[in-house]
Amino acid sequence: MNILITVAVTFFAGMGAGLGTGFAGMSAAAVISPMLITFLGIEPYTAVGIALASDVLASAVSAYTYGKSKNLDIKNGLIMMASVLAFTVLGSFLASLLPSAAMGNFSVFMTFLLGIKFIVRPVMTTKEAMMSVTPQKRAVQSVVCGTVIGLICGFVGAGGGMMMLLILTSVLGYELKTAVGTSVFIMSFTALFGAVSHFALGAKPNLWVMFLCIATTLIAAEISAVFANNAPLKKLNKAVGVCLLIFAVVLILLNVFGKTA
């Protein structure tokens, strides 16, 4: 494996994934996995394991940054996380009963759709409006929405961060920064669960590649999370929208390149 190519691929993969995580609560697996598979020839199962390992620290440091700015709903995040984890397993089982054709396309479609949404119809919900919902109602909503997210993500195998952001902002009425903060908080645990599972079940990563991916994703996530927490809502909506659209185009190109390579 050429060292310069390895450094270049992991740098761009990690930076892209970190920006997506810090700005929009996206999973690093969405961009790191296809880049490692396409350009470095890493086996898909191992590539996903590396991407999930990169997700853990990037999501955790982003959640900490959002939490410091009081843009994190820990209580309902934990409730939603429990539902997501439980029903992802059920969704995965249901998916195993059917031919798996739509897996990657769903994630790309969601990313593109959300990018347009944040630019055309920005989320301008305030924290005051969020607080108008009673704690009991919010807890029930978190269980129901976590169930839906888990089933969909388990079924199609992708799109977790996007589904959470969409549901937190559009269904639960979260303010954008709190939605992203809560999303990365949940993802830090789900990514840890996924990474440990992958490595326990036989994924054997190149430690050098994994270290580079983790380091670059972590740095980019922290920088983008700090910017996001200090940005006005309107500017943040545009930044998130542009970031998601670029992400979607990159994923489409990687998909096309992977098929022709």
Order of alpha helices (4+ residues) and beta strands (2+ residues): alpha-alpha-alpha-alpha-alpha-alpha-alpha-alpha-alpha-alpha-alpha
